[in-house]
Amino acid sequence: MSDLESLSAELEGLAERLRSGELEGAPAAEAVERCAELAARLGAELDATARNTERGDLEGQERLL
């Protein structure tokens, strides 16, 4: 399982627990904070992947020139 998949699975699991009402008070607040951390890490991973993909595409284009 990739980092993106594991982060996404954890985020989905926490979100489901929050939606179900299983968590209340401090545990719910901690879960919300963890969701925010996971979302930020996922965003950073996706940005890095997109940048690497773009660089790869540009390098291929430079070779053609």
WOQUIDA-V980146 format. One record per helix or strand of 2 or more residues. SS is the DSSP state (a for helix, b for strand). FROM is the first residue (numbers start at 1). TO is the last residue. If there is no record, write none. Layout:
ss-><SS:SS>
from-><FROM:FROM>
to-><TO:TO>
//
This chain:
ss-><a:a>
from-><3:25>
to-><20:64>
//
